[in-house]
């Protein structure tokens, strides 16, 4: 990352164009790596329950969008932790 990036905003969409939102935006502060301080990391909780729309363009996929507060960043890894909720 550039040294000016301090925060990142993330959200998910159902489509690769970013027009069909899945979650709201969530913003969090980036933290320097403990061993390699040139790396930055964070964990962002989107805290939402979703149901795929019938018009979803790519079945089984969602897309992550990131915006930095300033400067540029290179994403090296993203993990999505997904929990299923039973419907009754």
Secondary structure, 3 states (H helix, E strand, C coil): CCCCCCEEEEEEECCCCCCCECCCCEEEECEECCCCCCCEECCCCCCCCCCCCCCCCCCCCCEEEEEECCCCCCCCCCCCCCCCCCCC
